[in-house]
Amino acid sequence: MRLLLLPTLLLLAGATQAQGDDCSAPLTANLGSNPFDLTGFSDSFYYDGSCVSRDGFEDIWFTYTPATSDVHVFETCGSDFDTIIRVFDGSACGGICIAGNDDACAMSNGTNWASNLTVGLTAGQSYLVQIETWDAGIVGLSDLQISIDAPVVNPNNGHAYYVVNQATDWDTARAAAESMTFGSFTGHLVTIRDQAELDWIMGNLSVTRPWIGLYQNTSSSSYSEPTGGWEWVTGEAFTFDNWAAGEPNDNPAGENTAEMFGNGEWNDIQSFNAWTNSYIVEFDGGGGPALFCSPANPNSTGNPVTLASSDQSGAGVYHLEAEGGPFDQFGIFLVAAANIPSGIPVSDGLLCLSAPIGRYTTTAGPGLNSIGKFDAAGVFQNLAGTSTVGSGFDVLAVLPTPPGGVIVSGATWNFQLWYRDVGGTSNFSDGVSVTF
């Protein structure tokens, strides 16, 4: 008996573990398709209990390092087997699970048991991704698809919004929202300040029953049931509401968090309820340019010049782009700490910045010259070598004098383009306000 078993034991002892079969030796995942086959893989028995309550069986591990701080989607839709996905903070075993998903999209047989996970990740930071099967021995082919899903920008306030279609409790949704970044801005559960913002959300986002960032502070001096002590997660004033008829009602007791129905009306509900199926993340100021004096006065080509393509990309602290200008006419970018929303008529345009106004010119300092010309398509092409993409201008932290100094985190600065119009007159683009 021993003689028969010995060769088998020696074979097992000499077997090598497949790459990705354990968190200590993960495969490398990249944006796009990462196909894999779980056949022959084992159960690593690693699970910290914080994401998806079920501990599955056979699993595979990847490490992923995002190049940008964005909302990422991890999914196994079309998998041959029922999957669970978890994302862990850090590239070493023992990290904290920051997000997980079980059933969210269809497997190859059409049943809704594959996984789709949305989570905000930080550029340059490594994460471990675990994919495991729900049922022991039921494995096969799958594909870890990783993509970036950009939030939608509200042009009225410059904020960005993103719907995470994942059923979870309010506290977990709040923590997940506050872990997400977009550009240089951190997210939070949405705070709805007025009817205009609510109307924009309902017209531009697909929602059915999401969490919003409203909760009842039972420690507040204004707390009383059912209407007292309601606060936004950001601490901003709670001056607008859209409660459904008869809400809030604290029935059953402990309804201290708020969800939104598909018609935009709000309902107080217990934070752990099983009906709320998603949550809305808002990024204040980070979703795109907050334009003012827009649209600008038309120029000789009949178009207003806009800075609407400006964003957080590129070298420096911000990248300015201008479009819609007259061919072969030159210009420079301006900066100021304050703006004039209605503008002051100057030549053919509106000056929308308030003194002191900085000029990004040849005398402003190294790297601060923004001079450029509009091409035949009306795009402002950089001539000074101060744009990593050729067009527009990479704003540095250093400011021209005046106003002088540097741009610091939390500060708001306003930008506008002055340009020469045909016939020797001058004109201005609309303005963009940026909170860094």
N, C-alpha and C positions, 0 to 999 in steps of 0.2 A: 504493500500500500504506500509506504513512504517513497519507494523507488518510482512509483507511478506519479506521485505528486511533485517530486523534486524538480523535474524539468519545467513543470508549469509554474512553480514558485520562482524559479530562476528567470523564466521568461517575463513574469510580472515585475520582478525586481529590476530587470534591465530595460523595461519599457520606458520610452521618453514621452513626456507630456507635451501635447500639441500647443503651439504658440496660441495664446488667447484663452487657454483652458483654466487659467487662474489669474487673479488680479495682480499677482506679482510678475506676470509675463504677458502683458496685454498686447494685442495687435494695434497698429496705428490706424486711426480713422481719419478721413478727410471729407471736406464738403463734397456732396454728391453721393454716388453709389458706393457701398461697401458690402458686396455680397459675401455670404458665409454659409456654411453647412454645419449644423450642430451634431451630425451623426458621429458617434464615437467620443463626444465630449462628456465630461463628468459634471457632477454637482459640486461646486466649490464650497457650499455651505456658508457663504459669506453674505450676511444681511444685517444691517444695523437697526432695523425695526422702525425707521422713521418715514419710509416711502413705500407705499403699497403693502398692505398688511400681510399678504401671502408670501411665504418663502417657497419659490418654485423648485425646479429640479435642474436638469442639465443647463449649463450656462456658458456664455462666451464673454470675454472682456476686451474692450478697446480703450485706448487713450486718445483724447481729442484736445487739441490746442487751437482755439479760435484766433484768427488773424485780426478780427474786429470785435468790439463790444456791441453785440446785437442780440436781438431775440432769435434764438435758434430752434429749429424743429427737428426732432429725432423721430423717425417712424419706420415701422416694419410692415406697412400695408402690403398685402399680397403674399405674406408669409405662408409657408406650408404648415405651420404649427402655431398654437396659441402662445403669445409672447407677453413678457413683462419687460419694461425698460426702466432702468434707474440711472441717474447721473449723480456721481459723487464728486465732492470738492477735493481737488488734488489728484496727483498721479500715483500715489502709493496706497496700498491696502490699508484699510482702517479709517478712510475719510468719511465725512458726513454726507449722507444722501440729501441732495438739495431738491430733487424732483423725481417723480416716478409716475408711470402710467401703466394700466393693464389693458382694458378693452376700449378701443377708440375708433378702429377702422377695420375694414374687411380683410379676412384671410383669403388665400387662393380658392377656398371652397365657398366663399361668400358670407360666412358667418363673421359677426362683428367682434372678433377676439384678438385681432392684431393691435399694435400699440402706436400711439401718436402722442408725443410729448413736446410741449413748448416751454422753454426756459430761457431766461436772460443770462448770457455768459460774458465774461470779461476777457478782453484781448490779451493774449500772451500767457494766460493762466491755463494750466493743464487740468483736465477732468477725466475721471474714469467712467466709462459707460458699460453697464452690465445688461445683457439680454439673456433671459432665461425662459424656459418653457414651463407652462403651467402644469402639464401632465407628464409624469415620469415615463421616459422611454418614447414619447411621441415627439420626434425631432424631424429635421429635414432641412430644406433650403429656405433661406430668407435673405433680406437685403436691408442693411442699416442705411437708410437715406438721411442725410444731414443737409439742411438748407437754412437759409436766412430769410426770415419773414419780417419785412419792414412794417412798422406801425403806419397808420394813416394820419396825415397832417391836417389839422384844422387851420385853414389860412386866416381865419378871423382872430385867432389868439396865438398862433405859432406853436400850440401844443400838439403832441402826437398821442394817438390812442391805439390800443391793441386789445383784441378780444382773445382770451385764452379759453378754448373750449375744453375745459377739464373740470369735472365735478369734484369739489373738495369743500372743506369747511371754511368759514370766513377767516379765521386766524391764519390758516395755512395759505389761503389766497392772498391775504395781506402781506405775509412774509415773502411769498414768491414774487409779488409785484414789486416789493421794495428791494429785491435782489436783482431786478432787471435794470439794464442801462440801455440808453439809446443816445448815440453821440456821447456827449459828456454829462448827460442828465440821468438821474436815478428815477425809477418809476414809483408809483403808488397806486392803490385802488382809486378809481376815478372819483373826482369831486366835481359836482355839477353846480355851477355858480349862478346860472340864470336860464331862462327859457331858450335863449338863442343857442347856448351850448347844448342843451338837451335836444333841441331840434336838429342840430348838426349831427349829434351822435346817432339819433334815430334815423337820419337820412343817409348816413355814410357807413355805419357799422351794422353787421348782422348779429342781432342779439335775440335771445329767447327768454332767458331767466338768469341774468348775471348778478354776481355780487357787486355792490358799489362801496365806496369808502366812507360810509356813514354808519356810526355806531352810537349806542347810548352809554354815556359815561355815568355809571352809577355812583361815582365818587364826587361828581360835580355838585356844587351848591344849588344848581338849578334843576337837579334830577327829581323827576316825579313820573309816575306811570299814568298814561302811556306816552305823553308828549314832551316831557322835560328831559334835559340833559343830552340831547342829540348833538353830535359833533362830527366834523370831518376829520379824517385821519391826519391831514396836513396841519390842523389847527386853525385853518382859515375860518372866517365868520360863516355861521350857518344862517344865511339870510334868504335862501330859496328852497322850496320843497315841492314835491309833486306826488304826495301820498295818494294812493288809491282811496276810493270811498270807504269810510269806516276805519282807515288805517292812520297812524299806528294804533293797535288795540291791546298789545301785550297778551294775546290769547293764542296759545297757552302762555303761562308766565315764563319770563326769561327770554322774550323776543327782543333782544338788545342789539341786533345787527340788521342791516337793510339790504334787500335785493331789489332788482328792477324787473318788472314784467315786460313782455314783448311789446306792449303798447306804450312803454315809457313811464308807467306809473310805478310808485314805490310801495314796498310792503315790509313791515317789521317782521322778523322771523328769527328763530333760534339759530345760533351760529353753526350748528352741526346738522341742520336739516338735510334731507335726502333729495330735495326737489331742485334746489338751485344748481344749475348745470355748467356754469362758466363764471368768468370774472373779467372786468375791464381794467386794463392798466393804462394810466395816463403819465406822460412825460412832460413836465412843465417846461416849455421853452426849448426843449431839445429836439423836437420833431422836424424843425425846418424854420425857414426865415419868417419872423413876425414883421410883415411889411407895414409901412405907414406912408402917407402921401401917395397912395396907390389907387388907381393908376396915375402915373406921372403925366405931365403935359405932353402931347404929341410933339414929335420933332419933324424935320423937313421931309422924312419919308412917310409921315402919317402914322408912325408907331410911337407909343410910349416906351421908353427904356425901363426895364425892370431888373431887379436884383433877385428875382424869385428862385433862380437856380443856385444861389449861394447855400453853403452847407458846412458841416463840421469836418469834411474830408480834407486831405492834403497836409502839407507841412504847416508849421505855425499853429496858431490857435483857432483860425477860422479861414475859410476860403470864399472870396467874393467873386461872383460871376455877373456880368451884365449882358443883356440881349435886347435887340430891337433898335439899335442905333444906326445912324446914317453912314454909309460906306466911306471909308478912308478918313473919317474924322477922329481926332484924338481926344483923350480925356485922362483924368486922374481921380482916384478915390479920396473921399473926405471922411473924417471921423469926429464925433463929438459925444460928450457924456449925456447930453439932453437933446430931445428932438422937438420939432414944432409940427404937430400932426396936420394942421391945415396948411402949413407952408407960407413962405413970403415970396411974392413975385419978384424974380430977378431975371432980366433979359427975357428969354422965351420960356423959362421954366419956373419951378418953385424950389426955393432953398428951404429944406425941411430940417436943418440942423441948427442948434442954438450955440452961440459963442461960449467958450473958445472953440474954434473949429480947426482941426489938424488937417494938413494937406500932405498926402503921400507923394512927394516930389523928389527931384534930384538932390535937393538940399536937406531933406528930412533925416538922412542918416543911412548907414549901410543896410541894404535890404528893404528899405522903406519907400523906394521909388516904384510907383504903380503905373507909370505911363504906358498907354496902349492905344490901339486904333481898332475901329470896327471893321470887320471883314465884309465881304459881299453878302453874307448871310445875316449881318447885323450883330455878330458876336464880337465882344470886346477882346481883342488879342493882345496879350502882354508883350511889350517891347523891351522891358527892362531886365528880363531874366529873373523876375521875382515871383514866378508861378511854376510850380512843379508840373502842371499839366499844360502849360503854354498859354492858356487863356486866363482871364481874370487876374486875381492877386491873392497871394498867401499872406494873410495878416499875421504879423509877428506880435509877441507879447509887448515888445517895446513900442511906445507911442511916439509919433512926431511931436515936436514942440512948436507952438502949443498943441495940445494941452500938456504934453510931457508925461513922464512916469511910465508905468507898465500896467498892462491889463492883469488883474488878479481874479481869482476864483470868486464867483458870486457877484461880480460887477457887471453892469449893463452898459454897453457902448452901441452907438448908432452910426450907420455908414450910409453914404450916398455917393453917386458918381456925378462929377461935373464933366461935361464934354462940350467940344466946339461943334456947333451946328452949321449946316451949309449956309453960306452967305455971311459968315463972320460973326454970327450971334452965338450965344452960349445957352446951354440947357442943362437940365438935371434929370437923373433917374428918380424912381421912387426910392424910399429908404428902407433899410432893414435894421431891426433892433435885435441885439444878440446878448443874452445873459450867459456868462461864461462859468 
